[in-house]
Structures are given as structure tokens and as C-alpha cells.
Amino acid sequence: MPETPAARRLFSAIRLPGGALAAIYLVFCILPLALALTALVAPLDPWERAGAALGLLGLAAMAVQFVTSGRFEAASGRLGIDKIMAFHKIAAWWVLLALILHPLLYVLPTWMDDPGRGWVRLQAYLTLPHYRSGIVALVALALLVLTSALRERLPVTYEVWRGSHIVFGVTAAVAGLHHALSTGRFSALGAVPALWWAVGAALLAVIATLYGWRWWRLHARPWRLKSVEKLADRMWELDIQPQAKTPQLPYHAGQFVWMTEGERRFPLFDHPFSIADSPRRPGLSLIIKEAGDFTNRIGELPLGTPIGIDGPYGEFALEEHPCDAVLLIAGGVGIAPIMGLLRDMVARGETRPVRLVYAAGQPENFACMDEIAAAEKTLDLKVMLLSEEGREGWPGEVGRLDHDRLRKLLGGLDPARTVALMCGPGGMVTSVSDALLDVGLPMRNVVYERFDYGGGAASRQDRRRSLAFACVGAALALAAALFAVV
């Protein structure tokens, strides 16, 4: 079922560009400082004012974390899951740093005058019941950030980690708001306490939306598993169809959804999967690789299993990137959104030149080969199959996607008018995205999604993005410094 023009307009209208989101973020985080300037408080040392500023900024920024998790399209649609998750992680660290410095800067003037009295004052902040909710907030936030950073090393399931993430986040926010309202010098009178009450109400609405409204929708609009087909080694394709009264999902090829199944249709148990389908076909196709507790049993799901679908999400869509030619790059199970784009191109009769690179570790890891070959007959499509390991009779190339192979693939195309959409493991995405810039593609035309957000090697695009994030953090630090000396 094709998208209607109204759905397409809505898709673009509700999503804000990165610059606008950064401006809104800064305005919201600095708003408590602006309101605090109107409060009448006893004179403070500049270091104490800096501590107060970091507390106000940190609490506001902590609240924003609830809507920068990639689950609100207006806040993440134009950025994509890679960028929004990177910002979410970086912002969590500077929130933690700000709230650790918050009591330390309050104590610093006393410490510089008399270290003994400074230590006593710090102990009072850490142990007196009056400040206990602030300590609870700080401990919960530290546990949240550290368990997120160490998630891959923790001996717990993904669902347990997700549950702890929610508990720590809500605890930190509630305790932080209580601390501000009960002990904050600038939050006792005037407009600042009204702001914190409004923030608390907004967080309640966010939690109700994420785990109440979406839970209801997962059950009120069920989908069903129609078929499960093995495509390659440990790789499966699921055909999921909407049930009666469940509307078709308006999406762009290449986007992703959060999926739950059976009686576990609750947002805590959902997992993100790319749509390997065209919106011109009823239902959804998901290509999933066995890679964890949930996906290892994906091929055993009984037909007819109720499926919960939440989405669509993401910017990995050709409609967002005008061009004269398209380069599709898939690594491993990254073939899922690439097949969605390719299937949609076939369905709508794409006339632009299309080039496809499909890389995998071994020949038996390749999927959808017959369908890709069929697409070559209907599209202006050239395909490069690339296996890291060769086998006797393997028809493709062996090795990695390097500069020479990219130049060969782009022969006859204008790199400046070519858009590359790439999905795959982090290492591949990092190296190939830099190589695409070397062969002439503008950075804005290199669009990627990857399967890990754990950091490691960064591409040039990642570094530019990190610089932009650092500028946002520097703006917050400058606002705190100005508040301290006003």
C-alpha cells in the first residue's frame, strides 16, 4: 500500500533539523539560569554560584535525556539513530560531570580558606538527611551512565539492562527534582520551582507515552507472523502482516521499527530491526540475524505469533537525499534496509543509476542473491559481491571495500551528485565512509547506520559531529560561567 501525499508531508513536518534541535536544547537547559537571575537570594561566592549553575543546568539536561533516546520522531527524525544515540551518550557524561561538580564547587571557597572546614562541609552535604535526595540522584545517575558504558561486559540480558536503565533514570530524575525543590537556593521562590514542577509533569507524560500509550498500541493494533524463511547462515526473513483494524504502516524504505512478540508485547522487551521491504507492498518484511538472546530463537517463532510493531523511525531513506545516482552498501545483516531500498526501487521503477556493494565474511553469509540478480534486469544496477574469505566457485570478489573498488564502482557517475546509503558493522562503516569522502562524495551525501554505538574508531563525519556536540557543551559551560559572575 503506497504512502499518501499527506503521510509524506507529515513525515517531513514533524521532524526538526539538527540546528533547530541544538538551539531548543540550549534554550531549555539555560532557561533555569535565566529564571534564577530573578530570584532574591543571599550573596554567594562566584564558585558557589558556578556550583548552583551546574546543578540547574545538569537537572534540565537530565530531563532532556528522556526524549533523546531515539523514540520521539520530532526529536530524532532528521538526525538518525546514529547521531541521536551518540548525543544521548555524550550528554549523559556531561550531565554526570556537572552534577558531581555541583556540590564540590559549593565547598571550594570554604576549602580554599580552611581545608578542614571544607571537608566538614562536604561531609555534611554527603551525609545530612536534608541533602539525601541529591545523593540518591547522583548515585542513580552514576550507575545509569556506568552500566550503559559497560553494557557489553555486564553478565545480564538486554532486557535486564533496559529495565535497570529505566529504574536508574526515573530515580535520578525524581530525586533530582526533589533535591532542587527542597534544598535549592534558586529553586525556593519565584519562577524556578514552577519550572521544575512543569518538568516533572512533562517527564510523567513522557513515561506514560513510552510505557503506557505505546503498550496499549502494541496490543490494540496487533500484527501477525505470516511466514519465516531462512535466507543464509543464521539469517531469517519474517513476513509480518497487520490484523483487522490495524492500519498499514506509513514508512519510507530503509527505516526501522521496534518489534516485540507474543505475550512480551511491552516496550521494555522490544528490539530495533530495519524494514527490508517497500511501502508499496502490504505488511512488513524484517531480515534478522541470530546475534543475541532474542534473535537466537527468531527462526523458531510459530506462525501466527502476535507481533508488536512501533515505528517507523530513522532517516535512512532515499527521499531525504536528492541525487542523480545511488550507491547502496551493505555489510552482513546490513543487507536488511538495503534490500528495503532495492525492493522499493524495483516496485516504483527507479530510473537513476544504482550501484550495490554487498560485503560479508564468507560466501554462505550472503542472502537474497536471486532477488538481487533479478533486480539487475529491471534497474540500471551494477552489483559488487565482496567476501572477506574466498571459496571454490565463489563468483564475487575477495577482500575489503577499498578506494580502488569504490572508484571502479562509481565509474561514469558524478560523485558530487551521488548519495551513498550504507548499513553494516561499525568498523566497516567507519573506514568506508572516510573512503567515500576520499573518492569525491560530499559528506552530506554519505548516510549510514551501524549496529554498535559503543564508540571506538571514529570516521571524519563522526569527528565533525562530535565537534558540534562539543560546541553545545561549551555553550552550556559558558552559560554557567556567566551566571557565576553576574
N, C-alpha and C positions, 0 to 999 in steps of 0.2 A: 504494500500500500504506500504510494508516494506521499511525501510531506506536502501539505498545503502551503500556499504562499504565506498565509497567516502564521503558520508554525515556523516558517523560516524567519519571518520578521521578528517573532517573539524570541527565537533563538539568539538573534543578534542584539535585541533591545535590552534584555535583562542582564547582559554581561558587560562589566566595566573594564576598560583598558587598564594596563598596569600603572600608568602615570596617575590616573584618577584614583585608583585604589591606594597608591602610596600617599597621595595628598589627604585622602579621607583618614587613613591610618594615622598620619602625623597630627591632623587636626583633633581627632578623638583622643589620642594619647596626651596631647598638650592641653586639652580642654580643662582637666582638673587643675593644672598650674595656673591657667588664666583665671579660673574661678577663685582659686586660693588667694590670688592677689587682692581680692575684695574682702577677704576675711580679716578681722581685727584680732591679732594675736600678740603676745608679748614679744619684744625684740629677741631675735635669735642670732647666734654667730653664723657667719656665711657657711661654715661647714655643716652646721645643723640645718640650715635652710637647704643645702645641697642634699642632705640625707632625706629631708622631707620631700624634696622634689623627686628623688629617685623612688621613694615609696609611692607617691602619687602616679608617676609615670609607669612604674612596674605593675601596679594594680590594674591600671587601664589597659596596658599592653597584654596582661594576663587574660583579661576578659576577651580581648580580640582573638586570642588563640582558639577560642571555641568556634569561631567562624572562618578560620584559615586552615581548616583540616581537609579542604577539598570537597566538602559535602554541600556547599552552598554555591550554586552556579553563578550568581551575581558577583560573588567574591573571588571566584577562581576560573570562570569560563574563558577569559581571554589569556590567562597565564598558562593554563595547562597543569597537569598533575605534577610534572617535574618541578616547575618553578614554585607552585604554591606550597608543595611539601618542603622544598628547600628553605623557603622563607619561614615556614612554620617551625622548622628545626632551629634555624639561626635565631629567630626571635625568642624562642624558649630559653636559649642560653643567655641572651642579654637581659631578659626578664629576671632570670635567676641571679645574674650578677648584680643587677640593680637592687634587688631585694636583700641580697647579702650585704651590700654596701650600705643599705638604708640605716640599720642600727649602728654600724661601725662609724659612719660619718657623724652621727649624733654624739657619739662618745669621743670623737677625735679631739675637739677643743679641750675637754677635761683631761684627756690622756696627755696632750702636749704640755699642759700646765702641771699635772701631777699624775704620773703613770699609775700610782697606787689607787688614787681616787677614780681614775678612768677605768681600771679593772673592776672596781667595785660597782661602778655604774653599769658597765657591760653585763656583769653577773646579774644585776637587778633586772635588766631588760630580758635576760635569758631565763630567769627563774621565777619572777614575781607572777602571781596568778593574773594580774591586770594585763600582762602582755602575752599571756599563754596562747591566745588565738593567733597572734602573729607568728609565734614559733611553730605552731601546728601548720600554718600556711606555708612557711618556709621549708619545713621538713617534707611536707607533701609535694611541694614543687620540686625540691631536690630529688626525691625518689622518682617523680614522674620523668624528669629530664634524664636522670642517670639510667633508669630502666629502659628508656627509649633508645639511648645511645648504645646500650649493651644488649639490645633485644635479641640479636642473633646468637649471643653467647649464653643467654639465660636458659636454664633447663625447664622451660614452661611452654605450653602450647600457645599458638597465636591468639586463641580466644581468651585464655587466662591473662595474657599480656594486655589485650584490648580491654578486658574488664578492669584490670588494675589501673590502666591509663585513665579510664573514666572516673574511677573512685578517687585517684590522686588529684585529678584535675578539678573535680567538683569540690573536694575537700579544701584544696588550696584556694579556690575562688571564694567559697563561703567563709572560710576562716579569715581570708584576707579582707573581705568586706566588713566582717565583724570587727576585726582589729582596727580598720580605718575609722569606723563609726564610733567605736568605744574609746579609742585612745588617741586618734589622730588630732594633732593640734589644729590643722587646717580643715578638718572634717567635722568639727563640732557644731559650727554655726554657718549660716549663710547658704550659698548655693551648692557647695561641695557635697554635703550629706545628701541633698536631693539627687545629685548626680549618681552617687553610689546606690541609692535605693532604685533609681531607674536602671542602672547597670544590673543590679540583682534581678529585677523583673525581666530584663531582656535575656539574661542567662537562663532564667527559668523557662522562658519561651523557647529558647534555642534547644534546651534539653528536652522539652515537651515535643518539639518538632522532630528532633533526631530519633528519640526513642519512644515517643507516643504516636504522633501522627504517622510517621513512616512505618511503624509496626502495624498500625491499622491498615495502611495502604497495602502492605505486603500480604495481608490476609483478605482484605476486601477486593483486591484485584489480582487474583492468583493466575499464574501461568502453569503449564504442564509440560513435562518432559515427553516429547513425542518419539525421539529416537536418540541412540548413542552409537556412534561409529568410530572404530579405531582407524586413525589416519596414518600413524607412524609409531615408532617405538615410544611407548608411554605417552602418546598424544591422542586425544579424543576430540570428536566434534559432537556437540549437543545441539539438537534441534528443539527449540522451546517455543510453544505456541500459547497465545492468550486464550483464556477461558471466556465463557459467556459473561458479558458486561465488563470485561477487561478490554480497554481500548488498545489499539495498536500504539506502539511506542514511537513518537516522532523523534528521530535522531538523524545525525549525519554519519555516513560511512566513516569508520575509523574511531568513533567514540567508544567509551566503555561503560559498563554498568556494574553495580554491586549486586551479587547474587547470593541468595540463601535457598535452602531446600528443605522439604519435609516439614517436620514439626519444629525445626530450628529457624523458622522464618522470623527472626528478630535481628535488628540492626547490629547487635553485638557479634553475631555469627556470620556476617556477610563478608564476601571476598570480591575484589575487583577483577573483572575479566573484560578483555576487548571484544567488541562485536565484530564477528567475521562474516558480515552479511551486508546486503543492500537494503535500504529502507523501501525499495520498490517491491520487496518480497514480504509477504505476511510472516509475522513471527520473528524470532531471533536465532542466529547461529553463533555459538561460542566454541572456540578452539582452545582446549585446556590441556596443559601438560602436567603429568604427575610430578609434584615437586614439594609436597608437604602433607600434613595431617589430613587436610580436607581433600586435596586434589588426588592423593594416592588411591582414593576409593571412587573417583569420579566415574570410572568405567563400569562400576557395579551398581549405579543408581537404577532402580527399577523403572521401566517405562510407566508413565502416568504419575510420577512423583510430583507433588506440588512444588512449584518454584516461585521464589520471591525475587522480583526484579526492581531495583531502584536506579533510576538514571533517566536520560543519559548524562554523561559527564565528559569533559575533556575538550581540547582544542585540536586534536589530531584529526583534522578534517580538511579536505581539499578546498571546500568552499571558502575557507578563511584565508586562502593564499592564492591570489590571482597569478597566473603564469601562462607561458606558451608551451611548456613541456613539463613532464612529471617524472621524477626519479623515485622509485619505491625501493627501500632497503629493509630487508627482514633478517634478523638473526635468531635462529632457533624458533621458539614458540612466538617470537615477534611476528611470525607469519600471520597471526590471527587478525590484527587490524589491517595488515597489508592485503590479505585476502578480502576483507570487507571492502576496501577501496577498489581492488581489482574487480570484484564481482559487481560493484556498483557501476564502474566504468563500462563493463560489458552490458549491463542492463540498460544503461542510458545511451549507449552508442558513442562513447568518447572518441573524438577525432584527433585530439592532440597526441604528439609522440609520447610514449610511455616506455620507461626503461625500468627493469626489475632486477635487483640483486637479491638472491636468496642464499644465505650462508648458514651452515650447520656444522656440527662437529664431525659427523660420519654420514655416509650415504643413506643409512637406514633411518636417519633422523628427519629426512625430508618428507613433507606432506603435500597433498593437493597437486601432485605433479601432472596428472592427466588434465586437471582443470586449468592449470597454468598453460599447458600446451594448447588446449582448446582456445584460450584467450588470445594466443598469438595469431590465430587465424581470423579473429574478428577485430582486433585492435592494431594500431601501429605500435606493436610491442616487441621489444627485444629483451631476452632473458639471459642472465648470467647465474649459473648454479655454481656455488663455491663451497667445497667441503674441506675442512681442515685436514682430514685424513682421506687418502685415496683407497680405492678398492678396484679389483679387476673388473672391467666392464663399466666403470663409472664414466658417464658421458660428459660430466661437467669439469670444472677446473678445480685444482687443489691448491690450498694456501689461504691467505688472508686478503681482505679487500684493501688494496694499497692505492697509491696515487696513479700508477700506470693503468691499473684495471679501471679506475674511475674515469680517467681520460679516454680510454678506449670506449667505455660505455656511453660517455657523453659526446662522442664524435658526431659532428653535424648539428649539435644543439647549441643554443646560446646560453652559457651558464648563468648569465645575469637575469635571464627570463625563465630559468628552470627552478622548480621547487622540489626539494628532497624531503620526503617523509620517511623517517627511519624509526624502527622499533626493535629492540634487542637488549642483550646484556649490557651492563654499564661500561665494561672495558671496551667493547666494540663500539658503542655509541660515542664514547669519548674520542677514540682515535679516528674514527671515520668522519665525525663531524668536523674535526680540525682539517682532515684531508680534503673535505669538500670545500672548505674555505680556500685552501691552497690551490685548488683547480679552478677557482673563479666564482663559486656561488656566493652571493651576498649572505651575511649572517642571518638576516631576516628570512631568508628562503631555506634555511636548514632547520627543520622541525623534527623533534624527536621525543620519544618516550622510552623509558628504560624500566627494568624490573627491580632495581635496587636504588635505595635512597640513602645508603649508608656512608656516602662520601667517597674518599679515595681520590683517584686521579680525576682532575677537572679539565674539561675542554675550555677552549677560549671563550666560547659562549657562556659556560658556567662561570668563568672568572669575571666576565663583564657583568653578569647577573649578580655575582657576589659583591662586586664593587658598588652596584646600585643599592643592594641591601645595606652595605656598609655606610653609604651616604644617608640612608634613612636612620640608621642607628646613630650616626654622628649628629644628625639634626636633633634627635632626642637628647643626646648628651649636651649639645649646645643650649637647648631649652632649659635643661636642669641647671647649667652653669649660670645662665642669665637670671633665672629665678633666685639663685643663691645670692646674687649681688644686687638685686633690685632693692 
